[in-house]
């Protein structure tokens, strides 16, 4: 009789303790429907053998609790929610840790995470070395993004003998979220050793290598992942980051273009791609990446990136591409941005107009900006340069002096003022202006300029 009770106890404990091992967020792991094991003859046979009771690592279920468990298991097949309710109403504070664990698993499967955490805590209070309880608390904590608690319980499960690849993988995932990349790397390597076909662990390892700037290894590992699944945009994107770290921008661009073709290019992808092309002097390709970003901005949330792109194109004298960018910005953001942003765009349009020889158009734009807001330093300085080129020096000086009163533009205004004074051979005044500028910010080029001006001041 004792042997029969032991076998029944082992089977019940094995079925219920292993039944409901849930998984963390779907972004990393696919959930396992634990109820399917009840109809799996091989699984049931294994637990009817020697695995139902893990001596020393799990509590033994009490004889008087066997009948309740039989009813709970039958109800689990059709209604896990009802099974949890039934079990919770018939348990007492003296019930075994095994019942608390089973109830926690039911809560976990039903999405009642707070109740699950409480029941796991009760199980561990009664049986502190309960291996699978530690493991499941770790799973629950990962799902709740409580990575410190996840590490506490998952590492304890490993100390108690758990050698499951998923446990090591989750430890790696927790460490990578805590930015402990050395520990994450080791945990993921252990996970891959035990579950070599699990892609998530390889991705986690590659991310860890990338974070530690082990870019050669990361490129190789991402390469294998891409060979296994060429449609994995994440692998292409992360390998691109590794290529950037290796100063191989064109290889990175190929990867990012692949992400675009897969339809997975997000804002950061397009910005990075555009910036790579800018650095490579491929302005037309850069503009295409930036334009895709703006055209796809249905919510009008990417104005800052759009403005930055147009400004970069102007700074590199890619005026045709800059004008295209500004035209699309006008179309996309008309009526959706405030006056500050509108004036910023008008200033860029004026810069392009001046650069391509449309001086009068530029002047009209700049005058309208200054009229609307007399504190627009960029517009004041741009308009001053226009009047300087037109030999209207007094008008240019007035505008520059207005810009000098603006803290954010004082340095640039002093430099422009000094250059204007030099053009008028007023070297002493120019030297004084440059000395004031250098008190704000020291730059070698300005120091060299001052030295040349001071030479001109000294009598021959």
Phi and psi in degrees as a GROMACS rama.xvg file:
@    title "Ramachandran Plot"
@    xaxis  label "Phi"
@    yaxis  label "Psi"
@TYPE xy
-59.954  -42.4117  UNK-2
-63.6681  -39.8419  UNK-3
-63.5082  -43.9689  UNK-4
-62.1769  -38.5199  UNK-5
-63.4694  -42.4712  UNK-6
-65.9678  -42.2674  UNK-7
-64.6932  -43.0541  UNK-8
-59.5281  -42.4849  UNK-9
-63.4904  -42.4567  UNK-10
-66.0432  -46.5858  UNK-11
-61.2698  -44.6977  UNK-12
-65.0168  -41.7269  UNK-13
-63.8894  -44.3052  UNK-14
-64.2187  -47.4984  UNK-15
-77.481  -36.4409  UNK-16
-70.7192  -33.7126  UNK-17
-93.8907  -0.426776  UNK-18
-69.2754  -41.4215  UNK-19
-124.45  47.8846  UNK-20
-76.8515  101.912  UNK-21
-85.209  171.132  UNK-22
-119.646  157.29  UNK-23
-74.7211  -164.932  UNK-24
-49.2768  140.134  UNK-25
-61.244  -20.0841  UNK-26
-62.483  -24.2965  UNK-27
-111.255  -35.9753  UNK-28
-139.668  148.768  UNK-29
-89.2528  132.689  UNK-30
-66.7743  150.211  UNK-31
-106.887  125.913  UNK-32
-81.1782  94.3592  UNK-33
-64.414  -26.7692  UNK-34
-63.4461  -17.7158  UNK-35
-66.636  -21.1  UNK-36
-66.3619  -22.9276  UNK-37
-64.5486  -23.1264  UNK-38
-108.454  11.9394  UNK-39
-97.5203  104.026  UNK-40
-59.7703  -39.2356  UNK-41
-64.0185  -43.3022  UNK-42
-64.2798  -44.8233  UNK-43
-63.9041  -39.1088  UNK-44
-63.6099  -38.73  UNK-45
-62.5358  -42.6114  UNK-46
-77.3044  -24.8274  UNK-47
-70.6728  -19.0308  UNK-48
-80.5667  -105.647  UNK-49
-115.731  3.76534  UNK-50
-105.514  0.653771  UNK-51
-68.3419  -30.0683  UNK-52
-128.277  118.611  UNK-53
-96.4373  96.5493  UNK-54
-57.7483  128.877  UNK-55
85.0039  -23.0651  UNK-56
-106.248  -16.8384  UNK-57
-141.659  150.259  UNK-58
-75.1032  151.817  UNK-59
-84.0629  139.187  UNK-60
-82.2557  146.178  UNK-61
-81.7134  148.773  UNK-62
-57.9697  -41.1931  UNK-63
-70.2827  -10.6693  UNK-64
-94.5285  -4.36304  UNK-65
-64.9531  -43.0074  UNK-66
-64.6659  -40.5599  UNK-67
-60.2509  -41.9615  UNK-68
-65.569  -36.6755  UNK-69
-58.413  -44.6995  UNK-70
-67.1232  -39.3646  UNK-71
-63.1611  -42.8347  UNK-72
-64.4642  -40.66  UNK-73
-62.3943  -41.5378  UNK-74
-72.1445  -29.8336  UNK-75
-57.6267  -34.6439  UNK-76
-60.1266  -32.4274  UNK-77
-113.425  -26.5761  UNK-78
-155.93  86.6062  UNK-79
-59.6649  -33.6105  UNK-80
-63.344  -44.9254  UNK-81
-66.5062  -35.213  UNK-82
-62.5939  -40.9895  UNK-83
-64.5159  -43.1819  UNK-84
-62.583  -45.1443  UNK-85
-60.5119  -46.5866  UNK-86
-66.9368  -42.9538  UNK-87
-64.844  -33.897  UNK-88
-76.9359  -20.1438  UNK-89
-103.55  -2.31751  UNK-90
-85.7503  157.426  UNK-91
-127.652  167.286  UNK-92
-58.0379  -20.8776  UNK-93
-90.2278  -2.89052  UNK-94
-58.8626  155.277  UNK-95
-68.2304  157.822  UNK-96
-59.9681  -29.5525  UNK-97
-61.4287  -40.2348  UNK-98
-67.89  -39.8852  UNK-99
-59.5547  -40.0653  UNK-100
-66.2307  -43.2253  UNK-101
-63.165  -43.0448  UNK-102
-62.8916  -40.9736  UNK-103
-60.2548  -41.5305  UNK-104
-63.2295  -39.8147  UNK-105
-64.258  -44.7594  UNK-106
-59.3453  -42.4156  UNK-107
-59.3908  -47.6666  UNK-108
-65.0598  -33.1949  UNK-109
-82.0843  -0.171202  UNK-110
81.2416  11.1993  UNK-111
-91.8986  76.5995  UNK-112
-70.3438  -35.5451  UNK-113
-63.0709  -45.7211  UNK-114
-64.8449  -37.475  UNK-115
-61.3896  -44.8653  UNK-116
-60.3449  -41.8951  UNK-117
-63.2295  -42.2724  UNK-118
-69.9237  -37.5779  UNK-119
-62.2706  -40.4777  UNK-120
-61.1256  -41.0002  UNK-121
-63.97  -41.5688  UNK-122
-61.8971  -43.0745  UNK-123
-72.9548  -28.6153  UNK-124
-66.3894  -37.6828  UNK-125
-79.5332  -30.2988  UNK-126
-142.241  82.4735  UNK-127
-59.0396  -24.6517  UNK-128
-99.5  28.009  UNK-129
-74.4004  99.4905  UNK-130
-59.1046  -52.0878  UNK-131
-70.6884  -24.4503  UNK-132
-67.3456  -44.0834  UNK-133
-59.0343  -43.4854  UNK-134
-62.491  -44.2015  UNK-135
-72.2599  -32.042  UNK-136
-63.1775  -37.7481  UNK-137
-61.3449  -44.42  UNK-138
-60.7738  -45.6902  UNK-139
-61.1594  -43.0327  UNK-140
-66.6733  -37.0799  UNK-141
-61.9171  -42.7824  UNK-142
-63.0547  -30.589  UNK-143
-90.9967  3.95313  UNK-144
60.7937  27.0538  UNK-145
-95.3745  81.519  UNK-146
-75.1066  -29.1412  UNK-147
-64.9687  -45.9094  UNK-148
-66.433  -39.0193  UNK-149
-58.5805  -45.8009  UNK-150
-64.3098  -39.919  UNK-151
-56.6475  -46.2553  UNK-152
-84.1589  -37.0484  UNK-153
-67.1554  -41.8433  UNK-154
-67.9277  -32.6266  UNK-155
-66.1575  -39.2983  UNK-156
-60.5376  -41.4324  UNK-157
-64.0736  -42.5034  UNK-158
-59.2487  -32.8802  UNK-159
-84.046  3.79266  UNK-160
113.028  0.333914  UNK-161
-68.7251  125.319  UNK-162
-126.681  33.7774  UNK-163
-81.1239  136.544  UNK-164
-59.6756  -33.8477  UNK-165
-64.1136  -38.4454  UNK-166
-61.6153  -46.1236  UNK-167
-64.3342  -38.538  UNK-168
-63.171  -41.1811  UNK-169
-69.1337  -34.181  UNK-170
-62.0484  -44.2671  UNK-171
-59.7553  -43.0045  UNK-172
-62.7291  -41.6136  UNK-173
-66.1948  -43.0276  UNK-174
-64.4503  -38.7293  UNK-175
-67.5112  -31.1711  UNK-176
-77.2272  -19.4461  UNK-177
-92.5221  3.05098  UNK-178
63.6952  27.6106  UNK-179
-99.902  82.9573  UNK-180
-76.1273  -27.8212  UNK-181
-64.3557  -48.7153  UNK-182
-65.3885  -38.2429  UNK-183
-61.0256  -43.0462  UNK-184
-57.9479  -46.8881  UNK-185
-65.7831  -41.507  UNK-186
-63.4039  -43.0467  UNK-187
-66.2789  -35.6702  UNK-188
-63.4419  -40.3154  UNK-189
-63.6239  -41.3291  UNK-190
-62.5032  -42.6894  UNK-191
-65.6596  -35.7287  UNK-192
-60.2425  -38.7275  UNK-193
-89.038  -29.4531  UNK-194
-133.199  71.9058  UNK-195
-64.8554  -16.126  UNK-196
-96.9698  0.41949  UNK-197
-83.533  112.891  UNK-198
-66.2692  -35.3957  UNK-199
-57.62  -36.9998  UNK-200
-69.7623  -36.6081  UNK-201
-67.712  -40.6819  UNK-202
-63.1302  -40.8071  UNK-203
-63.0654  -42.5054  UNK-204
-63.1878  -44.0704  UNK-205
-62.9567  -39.1235  UNK-206
-62.8826  -40.4144  UNK-207
-63.2757  -44.8494  UNK-208
-60.8672  -41.6014  UNK-209
-63.3312  -42.6712  UNK-210
-64.5096  -29.9172  UNK-211
-90.7232  8.12994  UNK-212
61.265  28.9152  UNK-213
-87.0878  68.019  UNK-214
-69.7902  -35.0788  UNK-215
-61.3353  -47.3822  UNK-216
-64.4019  -40.7257  UNK-217
-62.8021  -44.274  UNK-218
-58.5047  -43.8838  UNK-219
-64.4417  -44.2767  UNK-220
-68.8857  -43.3095  UNK-221
-62.6661  -33.4458  UNK-222
-60.6403  -42.2266  UNK-223
-66.2899  -39.1546  UNK-224
-65.4773  -36.8371  UNK-225
-67.3974  -38.8438  UNK-226
-61.3508  -39.0809  UNK-227
-69.1123  -36.9278  UNK-228
-146.053  90.9032  UNK-229
-65.4815  -9.76872  UNK-230
-94.3262  3.9282  UNK-231
-80.8654  96.884  UNK-232
-63.4418  -33.3231  UNK-233
-62.0157  -42.8872  UNK-234
-64.52  -42.2341  UNK-235
-60.7426  -43.5232  UNK-236
-66.9892  -45.5514  UNK-237
-68.7112  -35.0619  UNK-238
-64.4302  -35.0882  UNK-239
-59.694  -41.159  UNK-240
-62.8201  -38.3132  UNK-241
-65.6425  -39.9948  UNK-242
-61.5359  -39.4708  UNK-243
-60.7872  -42.5493  UNK-244
-62.3888  -28.5321  UNK-245
-89.6884  5.78881  UNK-246
57.9641  45.8772  UNK-247
-120.682  68.7011  UNK-248
-63.1899  -33.0301  UNK-249
-71.3541  -35.7927  UNK-250
-63.2886  -40.559  UNK-251
-60.8183  -41.4881  UNK-252
-62.7132  -38.7857  UNK-253
-59.3792  -45.0128  UNK-254
-62.0879  -44.7083  UNK-255
-67.0283  -34.4718  UNK-256
-64.9359  -35.421  UNK-257
-64.1402  -41.5428  UNK-258
-60.0432  -39.9282  UNK-259
-61.0102  -45.9423  UNK-260
-64.515  -29.2373  UNK-261
-77.6917  -4.83847  UNK-262
74.9556  22.5818  UNK-263
-114.953  13.5614  UNK-264
-75.7974  117.826  UNK-265
-97.4205  -178.144  UNK-266
-54.1203  -50.5948  UNK-267
-62.3907  -34.2336  UNK-268
-64.5681  -47.9048  UNK-269
-69.0033  -36.7269  UNK-270
-63.7014  -46.4833  UNK-271
-61.8497  -43.8249  UNK-272
-62.3577  -45.9659  UNK-273
-60.9007  -41.3131  UNK-274
-66.1474  -38.2056  UNK-275
-61.1887  -48.0092  UNK-276
-62.19  -37.7788  UNK-277
-60.3344  -47.7454  UNK-278
-64.6128  -27.2934  UNK-279
-88.3889  1.26191  UNK-280
74.9897  16.7258  UNK-281
-99.8798  73.3543  UNK-282
-68.7423  -34.5106  UNK-283
-65.0622  -42.6506  UNK-284
-66.6491  -38.0339  UNK-285
-60.3884  -45.3669  UNK-286
-60.9009  -38.7371  UNK-287
-61.9973  -41.3445  UNK-288
-65.7151  -45.7946  UNK-289
-64.0827  -40.5797  UNK-290
-64.018  -37.0179  UNK-291
-61.3088  -38.675  UNK-292
-60.3442  -47.1664  UNK-293
-69.7748  -44.5366  UNK-294
-62.2286  -30.1125  UNK-295
-88.9465  4.20778  UNK-296
-87.9529  71.9165  UNK-297
-63.1433  -32.7057  UNK-298
-87.4626  2.68697  UNK-299
53.2343  47.3805  UNK-300
-108.152  -4.33157  UNK-301
-110.181  28.0687  UNK-302
-58.3441  -41.2745  UNK-303
-59.0041  -44.0617  UNK-304
-66.6232  -37.4656  UNK-305
-64.6887  -45.8721  UNK-306
-62.0473  -44.3594  UNK-307
-58.3675  -42.4168  UNK-308
-63.3862  -45.6493  UNK-309
-62.7812  -41.4116  UNK-310
-62.6841  -42.9489  UNK-311
-60.8479  -42.9106  UNK-312
-64.1604  -36.9613  UNK-313
-67.8697  -42.9012  UNK-314
-62.1434  -30.2775  UNK-315
-92.861  8.28451  UNK-316
64.3159  26.382  UNK-317
-90.7635  71.3064  UNK-318
-70.5961  -34.1224  UNK-319
-62.472  -47.5165  UNK-320
-65.5312  -37.3825  UNK-321
-63.0266  -41.2245  UNK-322
-64.6208  -41.1535  UNK-323
-58.7704  -43.0059  UNK-324
-61.6531  -45.5003  UNK-325
-66.2303  -35.5644  UNK-326
-62.8857  -42.9642  UNK-327
-70.5215  -35.9744  UNK-328
-60.6098  -44.5346  UNK-329
-57.0571  -45.4867  UNK-330
-66.1494  -43.6789  UNK-331
-76.4152  -38.7742  UNK-332
-106.694  4.50056  UNK-333
-56.9033  124.781  UNK-334
76.977  1.68106  UNK-335
-115.66  -0.197956  UNK-336
-126.366  161.507  UNK-337
-84.0972  179.184  UNK-338
-61.0257  -38.5994  UNK-339
-55.7768  -48.8445  UNK-340
-68.4825  -37.3763  UNK-341
-60.0446  -43.0929  UNK-342
-68.6049  -33.0915  UNK-343
-62.3764  -43.1844  UNK-344
-66.5542  -43.0394  UNK-345
-60.1959  -37.5734  UNK-346
-63.9749  -41.9841  UNK-347
-64.6911  -39.4084  UNK-348
-62.2634  -39.3269  UNK-349
-64.7066  -38.8485  UNK-350
-62.4844  -44.1673  UNK-351
-64.2675  -43.0575  UNK-352
-59.3839  -44.5371  UNK-353
-64.0796  -41.9008  UNK-354
-64.3291  -31.8149  UNK-355
-98.9229  10.6543  UNK-356
93.9633  5.31184  UNK-357
-92.83  65.9851  UNK-358
-60.3516  -45.0771  UNK-359
-66.8651  -39.452  UNK-360
-61.1623  -42.4594  UNK-361
-61.4996  -44.4638  UNK-362
-62.1719  -42.5878  UNK-363
-61.277  -43.6989  UNK-364
-61.555  -46.1649  UNK-365
-66.1558  -40.8928  UNK-366
-61.4842  -40.3551  UNK-367
-66.4928  -35.0316  UNK-368
-65.8298  -50.27  UNK-369
-63.7445  -34.8566  UNK-370
-65.33  -40.0734  UNK-371
-73.6162  -33.6242  UNK-372
-151.838  104.373  UNK-373
-73.8803  -0.511322  UNK-374
-102.629  15.3866  UNK-375
-81.8656  92.5662  UNK-376
-59.0946  -41.5703  UNK-377
-60.5159  -45.0946  UNK-378
-68.1195  -39.5501  UNK-379
-59.1779  -45.1562  UNK-380
-70.4524  -38.5199  UNK-381
-66.158  -41.2424  UNK-382
-67.6439  -35.9414  UNK-383
-62.5215  -40.1323  UNK-384
-64.2236  -37.7353  UNK-385
-60.6974  -48.197  UNK-386
-70.5967  -29.7697  UNK-387
-63.565  -44.5422  UNK-388
-63.6844  -29.0957  UNK-389
-85.4011  4.26317  UNK-390
66.4901  19.8704  UNK-391
-94.0646  73.1903  UNK-392
-64.8758  -44.4441  UNK-393
-61.658  -40.2545  UNK-394
-65.9398  -40.9759  UNK-395
-62.5252  -42.7235  UNK-396
-61.3408  -42.5824  UNK-397
-59.001  -42.5467  UNK-398
-67.0889  -41.6865  UNK-399
-63.8346  -42.6265  UNK-400
-64.6706  -31.9828  UNK-401
-65.7287  -40.872  UNK-402
-66.5743  -32.9747  UNK-403
-61.8993  -25.7066  UNK-404
-78.174  -9.42981  UNK-405
-95.8606  118.046  UNK-406
-55.0515  -43.5296  UNK-407
-68.0858  -19.3011  UNK-408
-116.038  0.756767  UNK-409
-58.4714  -45.1612  UNK-410
-59.8523  -50.8811  UNK-411
-64.791  -37.1247  UNK-412
-65.3137  -39.504  UNK-413
-62.7755  -40.545  UNK-414
-65.2696  -44.1814  UNK-415
-63.068  -39.6842  UNK-416
-62.7692  -44.0863  UNK-417
-61.6241  -42.5884  UNK-418
-63.503  -38.7178  UNK-419
-65.3492  -40.7774  UNK-420
-64.2617  -38.861  UNK-421
-62.1285  -41.9107  UNK-422
-61.9544  -22.6062  UNK-423
-99.1221  9.85895  UNK-424
60.7634  28.1061  UNK-425
-97.9584  72.4918  UNK-426
-70.5266  -37.1979  UNK-427
-63.3742  -46.6215  UNK-428
-61.0588  -40.5752  UNK-429
-61.7503  -42.1994  UNK-430
-61.6871  -41.7254  UNK-431
-62.6689  -41.3612  UNK-432
-63.7217  -41.4657  UNK-433
-67.118  -37.1892  UNK-434
-63.692  -39.5072  UNK-435
-63.7869  -40.105  UNK-436
-63.5396  -41.1987  UNK-437
-68.4594  -21.4486  UNK-438
-71.6796  -23.6641  UNK-439
-83.2654  -45.4841  UNK-440
-154.888  130.917  UNK-441
-93.8564  125.694  UNK-442
-133.83  133.581  UNK-443
-54.8345  -39.7118  UNK-444
-64.9481  -36.7472  UNK-445
-71.9651  -38.2355  UNK-446
-61.9561  -40.3685  UNK-447
-65.6676  -40.3194  UNK-448
-60.9999  -45.1289  UNK-449
-61.0315  -42.2534  UNK-450
-59.8808  -41.361  UNK-451
-67.3605  -39.994  UNK-452
-64.7314  -41.7047  UNK-453
-63.7506  -34.8091  UNK-454
-60.7066  -39.0558  UNK-455
-70.8962  -26.9857  UNK-456
-70.6926  -38.4656  UNK-457
-65.3078  135.899  UNK-458
-68.5413  147.24  UNK-459
